[in-house]
Amino acid sequence: MFQSHFLVKRIMPLVLLFLFVECSSIKRDNLHLQKPIAVKQLHQDVELTRRKFQRLHPKLDYYISAEKLNFKFDSLKNSITTPLIPLAFYKKLSPVVAAIRQGHSYVIPPEKQYTKKETKSLTKKGVGPFSQFDFTYYDDKLYVVKNKSNNKKIIPGTEVQSVNGIKPHELLSEYDNYYSSDGFNTSFKKEAAANRFVRYFTIENGIKDSLEYVFKYNDSIKNITIKRVKSDSLNQKTKKSSHKKVTVERDKQRMINKKKRINGYDKSANNFIRELKYISKDSSIALLKIRSFTKGHFKQFYKQTFTEIKKQNCKTLILDLQNNGGGRLSEIIHLYSYLADSTYTFLQKSEVVSRGSLFEGAYFNKGNFAVKMTKTLFSPIVYGYLLLTVRTDKNGKKYISTATNPQKPKPNAFKHKLYVMINGGSFSASSIISSNLKGSKRALFVGQETGGDFNGTVAGFMPIIELPNSKLKVRIGTIHFAPFYQNQIHGRGVFPDIEIQPNVEDRIKDNDPELNWIVKQNTK
């Protein structure tokens, strides 16, 4: 009995770690992208998709009835009467999967895969015509918010009316049918629209060395060609030579590296995943920005952070979860223990289809060779844990009891005024922790509705199933995680107490009206 309890206690963090992890898929030959697939084979792929969802997904009928979903699959098969290339098949299959309305489950668009050599060659050619701008999408229009190109006549705030004749709104409207948020909210799609336009354009047209933009500023419309450009070699040399002159002390560099390990570091964005800073001079107002619940040693970070907050006698904490797409379940459970002001329960029982649904490809079918080897080493522990913990309730449903017992807050948990900033990009794990903070009335929420459903999400082990004929890949969630607090509004996110929507001008000036409002309330 003691050994069993000890084993479960030891491996729980490991299992929680894997629940929200998504690994890279193996690249394949690109010749199949233009090869039509026979009707019979497409029908087989449709049926396989249906069967996999029925066997793996525990909440297929949560937003759509089983009858309506089966009707959609049947109608899809009947509509396929001629051979299709993978992209055309994707455009038929993905709306059916999107009708399930579970944001973690979707069909992955077929894209050209580049080898390391091809990627290196493309990088040497310089910065692409999309990467020379930062965009935002507002009121169904795409705007430039930052111009990094050589053409300085393109002013931030300029509308992008078309790219190579393709209108952003039309492309985004089409692809909106191919994926979903959790439930019925629209904030999730709006928040990600600018980045998604670039990806959808590339899926349709490939990577381009030049693009024909039609820009509009005030009443002036201009056609401008933006070409791939090499980085200024003179500036590069200057940077390198000046860098050599600046010698960073070893101790200082060690501190920077340590901070990257603890806070988590996003190399592409050149920022820390977790950051704490003080808004007021007297340290009475602190801002805790968490960009995702993924990289970094989160336990060490939160221990240091909340120790410091207490030491500084901070009276107001702002938790910024804007555009936090989620991550590790274990992390949000741990973070909540520093935010709760009384004994709490974090999750309800987590529903699964069966033990087999967690075993069937959900563990081994993703990741490169090194990842799979690591998984192999831990598989007896993980599978043993699943066998021990998957139970059947009185209604015959299977579930896992994870984080369902009452817990006490950490000794140095924050007890004072708490604000949470949210928007449509607050999804998955960040939506779950928001639900509990809102349901317990622990915090005041500012911003826009979250992209994730208040009442939970289907994620966990998320196998990527490759369809044998079209080679399309379908990702499927296998565990329904429900926060302890529930809402009677079906299929909507966590609503803010104070709704504030940034406009184009805010984004151009990197202004945060939500944060400004909170600071103003606490500095009167």
N, C-alpha and C positions, 0 to 999 in steps of 0.2 A: 504494500500500500504506500509506504513512504517513497519507494523507488519510483512508482508510477507517478505520484504527485510531483516528485523532484524532476522527472523527465518532462512532464507537461510544462512545469514552471520554467524549465531551462529553454525549451524549444519554442515557446510561445512567441517571443520577439522575432525569432527566425521566420516563423510562419507568417506573422503579420508583415514582416518585411517583404516577403514574396507576393503578398496578396495584391499590391498595387503596382508591382514592377512590370515594365514592358520592355522586352529585349528586341534587338535588331533582327530583321529577317535576312535570309540568304538571297543574294542577288542571282539572277539567272540571265540566260541569253535573251536578247531583245527581238529576235526574229519572229517570235510568236505574236508580237503586238499587232502586226498587220495581217496575220493569217486568219481567214474566216473559219469559224467553227461550225460544224454541221448541226442541223436542227436537233437531231436525236441526242447529240452530246450536250447541247445547251439545256435540253430538257432534263438530262441526268444531273447536271450541275444545279439546276433549280431544285430538284427533289432532294439532292444531298444537303443543300442549304436549309431547306425546310426541316429535314430530319435532325440535323445537327442542332438547330435552335430548339427543337422539341426535346432533345435529349440532354441539353446542357443549360439552357436558360430558364431560371426559376420563376420569372415574372412576365411571360409572353403575353398574358391577357390583362396586364395591369392598366394599359392605356388603350388597348384595342381588343375586341373579343376574339376568341379562337376562331369563330365562324368567319368573321370579316377578314382575319389574317389568312386563313386557308383559302378564302375566295380570291384574295389578292395573288397568292401563289398559283392557284389554278388559272386565273386570268392571265398571269404572266406567261405561263406555258402555252396557253392558247394563242397569245399574241406573237409568239416566236414561230414564224412560218418560213423564214429564209435564214441562211447562214449569216453570222455576225462576227465582226472582229471583237476583241476583248473590250475596247472602250465602248462600243455600241451596246454590248451585253451588260457592261457595268451600268449604263444609263437606264437599262430596263430592270436590272436586279436590285440596285441600291435603293430605289424608292420603296420597294416592298419591305426591305430590311429597316429602312428609316421609319416606316409606319409603325414599327414596334415602339418607337419613341424612347429608346434607351441610348443615351449618348455614348456609352462605352462600346456599343455593338454597331458595327458598320462594315460596309464593303470598302476595301482599299482600292483607290483608282489605279489602273494599270499605268505605269510610268517607265520610261526608259531608264535603265540602270547603268550607271557609269562605273567603269573600273577605276582603280586608284591611279593608273597611268592617265586615263582620260580626264579625271578630275584635276590632276596635277597640271596637265596641259591647259585646261580651261582656266585654272587659277593664274597661270603664267600670262595668259592673254589679257588679263586685267579685270577691272570691275565691270559687271554687266549693266545693261541699261535700266534694269529694275532696281538694282542695288544702289544706284546713284540718288535715290529719293527715299524718304520716309513718307508713308501715306496714312491717312485716316479716312474712315467712311462715316459720313454723317448725312442724315436725311436723304438716303439713297443716292448719294453722290460721293465720288472719290476725290480727295484733296491731297495736294502736296503740303506736308507740314515741315519738311526739311529738305533743302536742295543741296546735294553734295556733288552735283555735276559741275562741269566747266562752264556751263551756260548759266551765268548768274542773273540773266533776265527773267528766269522763272522764279517768281516771288512765292514764298510760303503763303498758302491760302488759295493758290491757283487750282482750279478744278480740272481734273483729267476727264475729258469728255469721251475719248476713245484711245485705244492702243492697237495699232495695226488694223484699224477699222472695227475693233471689238469694243462695245460699250460696257463699262464695268457693271452697271445695274443689270443689264440683260444677262451677262454671264453669271453673276452672283444669283440672280433669280432662278436661273436654270439649276445651278448646283445646290441651291437651298433644298431641292427635292431629294437630294442624294445622301443627306445625313440629318441627324436630329440632335436636339438637346435632350435632357431628361424631362419628359412631359411636354407641356404646351407653351412654355415661355418663348419669347422672341429675343430676349436680351443676349443670349448666348451667341446667336448667329450675327447679330449686329456688331458685337464687340470684336469679333474675329474677322469681319468682312474684308478689311483692307489687306491683311496678310493672305487670306484665302483667295482673293482675286489674283494675286501673283501666282499662287500655286495652280489655280484652275487654268489660267492662261498658259502656263508651262505644260500642264497635262495635255492641253489641246494642241499646242503649237511647238512644244520643245523649247530648249534654251536658245535664245537668239543673241546675236552679236550686235544687232541694232534694232531699234523700235521706232515706229512713226507715231508720235504722240500728237493728239489734238488737245491743246490747253485753252482754258477760258479763264480770264481774269477781268472782273467787272464786265464790260461789254465787248472786250477785245478777245478774239479767237485767233490762235496761231497754230500752225502745223510745224512741229519741231522734231528733227531726227536726233535721237540720243544713241550714240555708239558706245560699244565697249571700249574702255580706255585703260591704259596702263597707269599704275601709280607713279607719281612724280619721282623719278630716280634720284634727282638732286636732293629732294626732301628726305628720301630714305637714307641717303648717305649722310646728310646733316644729322639726322636722328641718331644714326649709328655712331658717328664720331662724337657727338655730344654725350651720348650714353656712356661711351668709354671714359669720358672725363669725370662722370659722376660715379663715384665708388660707394656702393651701398654697404654699410657695415653688416658683417655676418649676422650679428644678433638681431638687427632690424629685419633682415631678410628672413631669418628663421621665424620671427614673429608674424610676418606677412604670410608665410607658408602655413603656419599653424592656424592663423585666422581663416585661411582658405579651406583647410581641412575641417575646421569646426563649423564655420558659418555656411559652408558650401559655396562654390564659386562657379559662375557661368562664364566660360572663357569667350564664347561668341559674343555675348552682350557686355563683357568686361565689368561684371558687377557681382556682388555677393548675394547669395540666395536669401540669407537672413541678415538683417541689419537693425541695430538699435541706435537711435539718436534722440537727443533732447530738443524739443521745440522751443522751450522757454529758457531764459538765462539762469533761472534758479533751479532748473531740472525738475520742476513740478509737473511738466507735461512731457511724456515720452512717446515716441513713435516707433512701433515694432513692425517693420516691413518684412513680410514673408512672401517671396515670389513663387515658391513651390514647396511641397513637402517631400523633397527628393534627396538631393545631395547633402553631404555634411554630417557631422556627429551631433545630431540634434539634442541628445540628452545633455551633453556637455554644454552646448550653446545655451539651452534654456536654464540650466542650473546657474551658469555664470550671469545670464541676463537678469533673472528675477532676483538673484542675490544683490546685484548692482542696483536694480530699481528700488529695492527695499532700503538699501544703504543711502540712496539719494533722496529718500523720503518723497518719492514720486506720488502725486495725488490723482493724476489723470493718465491713463494709458490708452493709446490709439493703436489698435491692431489693424494693419492694412493688408487685406486679402484681395485687393483688386487684381484681376488678371492672374490669380493663382489657380492654375488648372488642376491642382490636387497632388496626389503622391501617396506616401506611406500612411496606412491606417494607424500603425503603431505610433507615428509622430503626433497625429492630432489627438490621440488618446492621452499621450504624455503632456502635450501642450495644455490640454483642457484641465489637467490636474493643477496647473499653475494659475488658472483663471477662475475656476469654480470658487464660490464663496461659502459652500456648504456641501454636505455629503451628496453624492451624485451617482447616477448610473448612466453610462455613456451610450450603449447600444441596446436595442432589442435583439431577440434571437435572429440570427442571420440565416435566411432560407436558401436551400440548395435543392436541385432536382433529386440527387441521389449521391451516394459515395462515388459511384462510377462516373458521375458527371465531373467530379473533381479530378479523377484519375485520367479520364479519356483525353489524352493529348494536352491537358491543361498545364502540365508541368514540364514535359520534355520537348514539346514541339516548337519551341522558340529559342532563339539565341545562337551565337556562334559556337565554335567547337569548345573554346575555353569555358564559356558559360554553361554549356551542356555537361561538361566534365565536372564542374563544380556542383551542378544540380544532382548529378549521379551520386556524388559522395554523400550529399545530404538527403537523398530520396528516402532511405529507410526511416529516417527520423520524421520527415514531413508526412510520408504516407502512413506511418505508425500513428502520428498525431491525428490525422484525418479519420482513421479507422476508430480511434478512441472517442473522438468528439462529435462525429455526425450522429445525431439522435433522431428519433421519430416522435412527434407530438401526438396528442389524442385525436387529431384530425387526419393523421397519416402523412403529414408534411415532414420533410427532412430539414434539419437545421443545425447550425453550429452555435454554441454559446460562447461568444467571444466578447469580452468587456461588458457582460450583462449583470455583474454583481456590483452592489453599492461600494463606492470608494470614497475615501476622504481626500480633500485637497492637500497639496504639498504644504509643509510647515511655513515656507516662505511664499506661498501663493499671494497674488495681488488681490487686495480686498477693496480697493477704492473704485473710483469712477472709470468705467470701461466703455470705449467706443469701438465699433467695428466698421471699416470701410469695405463695401462690396460693390460688384458690378456683374455684368453678364459673363465676364471671364472667370468669375469665382465658381469653380465647378468641382464636382467629385468630392474629394476629402475636405476641401475648404467650404463646400456647401454643407457637409455633414456637421462639422464643428460649429458653423454658423447657426444651424438649426437648433442645436442644443443651447447655445448662448442666447438665442432669441426665445426659445421655448421656456427657458428658466428665468427669463427677464433679467439676465445678468448684464446685458449690454444694450446700448443705444446704437442702432444701425443707420449708417449714412451712405447714400449712393444710389445704386439701381438694383433691381431684382437679380438674384444670383442665377447663373446658368443651370445649376443643379436643382433637382426637386427637393423641397423642404423635407419630404417624407422618406428620402433615401435614394439609393442608386444600386444598379446591378453591375458589379465590377469583380474584384477578387482575382483568381486565376483567370486570365483572359486569353484562351487559345486562339491562334490565328490559323484558320483552316484553309488550306489551298484546294480549290476546286480542280479536279483532275483534268478537265478538258479545256476550260477557258484560262486556267492558271490564275484566275482572280483569287484574292485572299479575303476572307471574311473573319472579322474579329468578333468574339462572343463573350459577354460577361457570364459568370457562373455562380456568383454569390450575391444575394440581395442584402445590403447593409442598410439598416434602418436606424436612425438616431432615436434616442429614448423618447424625445418629445416629438409629437406628431401634430399635423395641421389638418383641418377639415377641408381646406381648399385643395382639390385634387389636381396634381400635375403642374403645380406652379412652384417657383423658387421661394427663397427667403426674401421677403419684401423689406425695404428700408423703412425706418421710422421717419427719416427725413430724406425725401427723394431729391437728388441733385444730379443733373445731367450736364457734363462738360460739353462745350460747343467747340467749333473748329478753332476759334481764337484761343481758347484755353489750351488746346493741344499744340498749337503753333508756339505759344509762349511757355509751354511746359508748366502750365498753371494747374493747380489741383484745387478746384472750388470746394470739394468735399472736405479736404483737410483744412482749408481756410475757414470754413464754416465752424468746424469743431474748435479750432484754435480761438476764433472770435468769441465763442460761447464761454470759453474758460479763461479769458483774459479781460473780461469786462470789469 
